[in-house]
Amino acid sequence: MLRVEDLTVAYGDIVALHGVTLDVAAGETVALIGANGAGKTTLLQTISGLIKVRSGRMDFNGAPLAPLTSAHRVRSGIAQAPEGRRIFPGLSVEENLVVATSSWRRMGASYGDDLAQVFDLFPRLKERRRQLGWSLSGGEQQMLAIGRALMSRPKLLLLDEPSLGLAPRLAEEVYDRVGRIRETGLTILVVEQNTVLALAVANRGYVLETGRVVLAGSADELRRSERVREAYLGR
């Protein structure tokens, strides 16, 4: 579904990604792990069209992404739940969800089924549907960010640090829902510093260090890797 080949991205003279190559097959959950500053968020934002490519190629379902604006990438089926949640504070929970449907909904089309699916996945959001987004806890805001991405009916869901800033119990709860999304067959690329949680839901993974892919393999292979164990699993 997604093919990234020899991708180089820079901020001025500072190169953030050095010839990154990876792929995500339809129906897979792929984890991209690495320390803070490794370039993980830069890669997701580049896939989403928020950052320009210096060189390399990205294809989505066999078609190049380069000609598409970020808005057209959403319409083509790519949705991102960004790092830091980025909830619209002046909107209610339900309004935060409904606003995402503007990428595909025609005038008069119903979004009720999509809203019902998000509320089924995240019952807490249904309970708080009339509350303002800013009033939610960190875990609830993360659920809202994921739910908002799902409302755009994606084919590929990009998750950027879904456990960031959450207590362990809440992080596990969020990843329990990610596991449920995976079971629906939706393709997921998840960026994480919490290697344990990410590899628990992933089929495969890549390790990114200083903008370079240094290791790739199945989730089990990465869990057994001495390099991963020492650098990211604390043993």
DRENMI-10809 format. One record per residue (C-alpha): x, y, z; residue in three letters; residue number from 1. Coordinates in pm, 1 decimal, decimal comma, always signed. Example, Ala and Ser with C-alpha at 12.3 -4.5 7.8 and 13.67 -1.06 7.14 Angstrom:
% DRENMI-10809
u_v_w_residuo_num
+1230,0_-450,0_+780,0_ALA_1
+1367,0_-106,0_+714,0_SER_2
***
This chain:
% DRENMI-10809
u_v_w_residuo_num
+0,0_+0,0_+0,0_MET_1
+277,5_+243,7_+95,0_LEU_2
+625,9_+241,6_-52,2_ARG_3
+891,9_+489,9_+60,4_VAL_4
+1213,6_+465,8_-137,9_GLU_5
+1546,7_+638,3_-74,9_ASP_6
+1372,4_+933,1_+90,8_LEU_7
+1579,6_+1233,5_+194,1_THR_8
+1423,2_+1526,5_+381,0_VAL_9
+1599,1_+1836,3_+512,3_ALA_10
+1524,9_+2148,3_+713,4_TYR_11
+1749,3_+2396,0_+534,5_GLY_12
+2101,0_+2258,8_+565,6_ASP_13
+2005,3_+2005,2_+832,7_ILE_14
+1922,4_+1663,9_+686,5_VAL_15
+1655,8_+1490,3_+895,5_ALA_16
+1605,2_+1173,7_+686,9_LEU_17
+1889,1_+1005,1_+498,2_HIS_18
+1775,3_+773,5_+219,4_GLY_19
+1493,2_+606,7_+415,3_VAL_20
+1330,8_+305,4_+250,8_THR_21
+1033,3_+115,8_+394,1_LEU_22
+704,7_-35,2_+289,2_ASP_23
+367,3_-111,4_+445,6_VAL_24
+144,4_-380,4_+293,9_ALA_25
-234,4_-362,7_+297,0_ALA_26
-375,3_-490,6_+625,7_GLY_27
-43,6_-468,9_+811,0_GLU_28
+43,3_-281,1_+1126,2_THR_29
+400,9_-158,0_+1100,9_VAL_30
+589,2_+6,9_+1388,4_ALA_31
+856,4_+270,4_+1340,9_LEU_32
+1056,4_+291,6_+1660,9_ILE_33
+1343,5_+508,7_+1770,9_GLY_34
+1456,7_+769,3_+2018,8_ALA_35
+1335,3_+1127,7_+2031,8_ASN_36
+1485,0_+1322,2_+1740,9_GLY_37
+1539,8_+1015,3_+1522,3_ALA_38
+1319,6_+1155,5_+1245,8_GLY_39
+1002,7_+953,0_+1307,1_LYS_40
+760,0_+1245,9_+1311,1_THR_41
+935,7_+1401,9_+1011,9_THR_42
+868,4_+1085,4_+813,2_LEU_43
+496,6_+1082,3_+899,4_LEU_44
+458,5_+1451,0_+819,5_GLN_45
+633,2_+1394,6_+486,6_THR_46
+394,7_+1110,4_+401,6_ILE_47
+104,8_+1340,7_+495,9_SER_48
+238,1_+1615,3_+268,4_GLY_49
+326,7_+1866,3_+540,7_LEU_50
+700,7_+1858,1_+464,5_ILE_51
+862,4_+1868,2_+120,6_LYS_52
+1089,6_+1593,5_-8,3_VAL_53
+1446,1_+1673,2_-110,8_ARG_54
+1488,4_+1346,4_-301,1_SER_55
+1341,3_+999,0_-319,0_GLY_56
+995,9_+864,0_-392,4_ARG_57
+673,3_+779,4_-209,8_MET_58
+394,9_+571,4_-366,6_ASP_59
+49,7_+503,9_-224,9_PHE_60
-148,9_+220,4_-381,0_ASN_61
+87,0_+229,7_-678,0_GLY_62
+53,5_+602,9_-747,7_ALA_63
+312,0_+871,5_-663,1_PRO_64
+229,3_+1093,4_-366,6_LEU_65
+447,9_+1384,6_-476,9_ALA_66
+183,5_+1560,5_-692,8_PRO_67
-79,5_+1550,0_-416,9_LEU_68
-140,3_+1823,1_-161,5_THR_69
-193,1_+1721,0_+200,1_SER_70
-570,2_+1765,9_+154,1_ALA_71
-572,0_+1538,6_-149,9_HIS_72
-371,6_+1278,7_+41,0_ARG_73
-647,9_+1270,8_+301,6_VAL_74
-905,7_+1226,1_+26,8_ARG_75
-697,5_+945,5_-123,4_SER_76
-709,0_+760,6_+209,1_GLY_77
-421,5_+875,3_+431,8_ILE_78
-511,9_+1009,2_+777,2_ALA_79
-283,7_+1103,3_+1065,6_GLN_80
-341,5_+1128,7_+1439,6_ALA_81
-62,5_+1377,4_+1513,8_PRO_82
+184,0_+1393,7_+1798,9_GLU_83
+39,9_+1605,9_+2078,7_GLY_84
-319,6_+1527,4_+1971,6_ARG_85
-389,3_+1879,0_+1828,6_ARG_86
-751,5_+1882,8_+1945,9_ILE_87
-958,8_+2186,7_+1843,4_PHE_88
-1013,7_+2337,7_+2191,2_PRO_89
-1320,0_+2546,5_+2107,9_GLY_90
-1511,5_+2252,0_+1961,6_LEU_91
-1697,7_+1979,6_+2144,9_SER_92
-1588,9_+1616,4_+2123,8_VAL_93
-1854,0_+1544,8_+1862,0_GLU_94
-1764,7_+1857,4_+1662,3_GLU_95
-1396,6_+1754,6_+1664,9_ASN_96
-1502,7_+1425,8_+1507,7_LEU_97
-1749,8_+1561,8_+1255,9_VAL_98
-1510,7_+1827,1_+1122,2_VAL_99
-1290,1_+1545,9_+985,6_ALA_100
-1568,1_+1427,7_+755,2_THR_101
-1535,8_+1736,3_+535,4_SER_102
-1257,6_+1560,6_+344,0_SER_103
-1500,6_+1316,4_+183,0_TRP_104
-1860,5_+1399,8_+274,8_ARG_105
-2088,3_+1542,9_+8,5_ARG_106
-2355,5_+1788,3_+102,8_MET_107
-2633,3_+1605,9_+286,0_GLY_108
-2442,0_+1278,0_+319,0_ALA_109
-2470,0_+1107,0_+655,4_SER_110
-2177,7_+1058,0_+892,2_TYR_111
-2389,6_+882,7_+1156,2_GLY_112
-2250,7_+534,0_+1093,5_ASP_113
-1892,4_+659,3_+1116,5_ASP_114
-1968,7_+842,5_+1440,2_LEU_115
-2134,9_+531,7_+1583,4_ALA_116
-1827,4_+321,9_+1500,8_GLN_117
-1595,7_+567,9_+1675,1_VAL_118
-1822,2_+579,4_+1980,3_PHE_119
-1831,7_+198,1_+1985,4_ASP_120
-1452,1_+189,8_+1982,0_LEU_121
-1419,1_+470,6_+2237,7_PHE_122
-1729,2_+465,4_+2466,2_PRO_123
-1577,7_+739,2_+2682,3_ARG_124
-1599,9_+979,8_+2389,7_LEU_125
-1971,3_+908,5_+2357,8_LYS_126
-2018,4_+989,0_+2726,1_GLU_127
-1836,3_+1319,9_+2675,6_ARG_128
-1963,6_+1405,2_+2327,2_ARG_129
-2094,6_+1747,8_+2438,1_ARG_130
-1782,3_+1846,7_+2635,4_GLN_131
-1523,8_+2080,0_+2486,9_LEU_132
-1214,8_+1904,4_+2356,7_GLY_133
-977,5_+2091,1_+2588,0_TRP_134
-1159,4_+1959,6_+2896,5_SER_135
-1071,0_+1594,7_+2828,1_LEU_136
-787,5_+1411,3_+3000,0_SER_137
-471,8_+1335,1_+2801,7_GLY_138
-580,9_+978,6_+2736,2_GLY_139
-924,6_+1088,8_+2623,2_GLU_140
-772,8_+1350,3_+2392,4_GLN_141
-556,3_+1080,3_+2236,6_GLN_142
-866,5_+867,6_+2178,3_MET_143
-1031,9_+1172,5_+2022,5_LEU_144
-735,3_+1232,2_+1790,8_ALA_145
-747,1_+871,8_+1671,2_ILE_146
-1124,8_+883,3_+1636,1_GLY_147
-1101,1_+1204,5_+1433,1_ARG_148
-856,4_+1037,5_+1194,4_ALA_149
-1089,7_+740,1_+1157,6_LEU_150
-1378,9_+969,9_+1067,3_MET_151
-1205,4_+1052,3_+737,6_SER_152
-1244,9_+687,4_+633,6_ARG_153
-872,6_+617,7_+584,2_PRO_154
-710,1_+329,2_+405,3_LYS_155
-383,6_+404,2_+588,2_LEU_156
-383,7_+530,9_+947,7_LEU_157
-70,9_+712,6_+1067,3_LEU_158
-31,5_+724,8_+1446,2_LEU_159
+235,1_+956,9_+1584,8_ASP_160
+341,7_+873,6_+1942,1_GLU_161
-3,6_+769,4_+2072,0_PRO_162
+138,3_+690,1_+2417,6_SER_163
+322,4_+1022,5_+2456,4_LEU_164
+260,2_+1188,9_+2792,4_GLY_165
+18,8_+922,0_+2914,0_LEU_166
+32,9_+724,2_+3236,8_ALA_167
+114,0_+355,2_+3174,6_PRO_168
-244,3_+240,3_+3235,1_ARG_169
-386,5_+494,5_+2990,5_LEU_170
-119,4_+416,2_+2732,3_ALA_171
-212,1_+48,0_+2752,3_GLU_172
-579,1_+137,6_+2713,1_GLU_173
-507,3_+341,3_+2400,6_VAL_174
-303,9_+55,6_+2254,1_TYR_175
-580,8_-187,9_+2334,7_ASP_176
-798,0_+20,1_+2101,3_ARG_177
-521,6_+29,0_+1839,9_VAL_178
-525,0_-350,2_+1854,4_GLY_179
-899,5_-347,9_+1792,4_ARG_180
-853,7_-116,9_+1493,0_ILE_181
-589,5_-354,1_+1358,1_ARG_182
-838,9_-641,9_+1382,3_GLU_183
-1069,8_-460,1_+1139,6_THR_184
-802,0_-494,3_+871,1_GLY_185
-713,3_-124,8_+852,1_LEU_186
-351,2_-61,6_+754,9_THR_187
-155,3_+119,2_+1028,5_ILE_188
+187,7_+282,6_+1049,3_LEU_189
+261,2_+370,4_+1411,3_VAL_190
+553,0_+580,6_+1533,5_VAL_191
+656,9_+521,0_+1895,1_GLU_192
+925,1_+558,7_+2156,9_GLN_193
+744,4_+299,7_+2371,3_ASN_194
+883,5_-3,8_+2193,1_THR_195
+702,1_-258,4_+2409,4_VAL_196
+356,5_-123,2_+2324,3_LEU_197
+433,1_-65,1_+1956,5_ALA_198
+573,9_-412,0_+1892,8_LEU_199
+283,3_-570,4_+2081,7_ALA_200
+42,2_-461,6_+1805,1_VAL_201
+276,5_-464,3_+1504,4_ALA_202
+338,5_-731,9_+1242,9_ASN_203
+673,7_-580,8_+1147,2_ARG_204
+889,8_-289,7_+1243,6_GLY_205
+1172,5_-57,3_+1150,2_TYR_206
+1426,9_+106,8_+1378,9_VAL_207
+1517,2_+465,4_+1292,2_LEU_208
+1833,7_+624,8_+1429,8_GLU_209
+1949,7_+977,2_+1334,2_THR_210
+1735,0_+971,8_+1023,7_GLY_211
+1843,0_+631,3_+897,7_ARG_212
+1675,3_+289,6_+904,1_VAL_213
+1927,2_+73,2_+1088,3_VAL_214
+1720,7_-239,5_+1149,4_LEU_215
+1405,6_-403,7_+1013,2_ALA_216
+1222,8_-727,9_+1078,2_GLY_217
+917,4_-893,7_+1224,0_SER_218
+795,1_-777,2_+1563,6_ALA_219
+931,7_-1097,1_+1719,9_ASP_220
+1270,0_-1050,4_+1553,8_GLU_221
+1299,2_-695,3_+1681,8_LEU_222
+1196,4_-798,4_+2032,5_ARG_223
+1474,8_-1060,1_+2028,4_ARG_224
+1733,7_-823,8_+1880,2_SER_225
+2010,5_-746,1_+2127,1_GLU_226
+2044,3_-399,1_+1978,1_ARG_227
+1675,9_-323,7_+2034,7_VAL_228
+1673,3_-480,9_+2379,9_ARG_229
+1966,5_-272,6_+2499,2_GLU_230
+1863,0_+56,6_+2337,5_ALA_231
+1484,5_+52,6_+2371,4_TYR_232
+1367,3_-222,6_+2604,1_LEU_233
+1593,2_-137,3_+2897,8_GLY_234
+1767,7_-473,9_+2918,6_ARG_235
***
